[in-house]
């Protein structure tokens, strides 16, 4: 069986729009935040950890839903392939 790489973009269409993720805005926001935080003497590690927590809290539910949808589609595809393989085997056995 050929291994097929499934791109998330192939499975979940335009879900990134639902997440309001705009990389340019995020980069600009991070630059502004870093500039303003530099005056507060906060280390980049502390800032990064804080940003990770905020992103996780804000997007955790949406990311989880997308991952479940992707998993369902991949599992469904694999089940279909297994069914086809079993049916071929049964057909070959029936021909003997």
Secondary structure, 3 states (H helix, E strand, C coil): CCCCCCCHHHHCCCHHHHCCCCHHHHHHHHHHHHHHHHCCCCCHHHHHHHHHHHHHHHHHHHHHHHHHHHHHHHHHHHHHHHHHHHHHHHHHHHCC
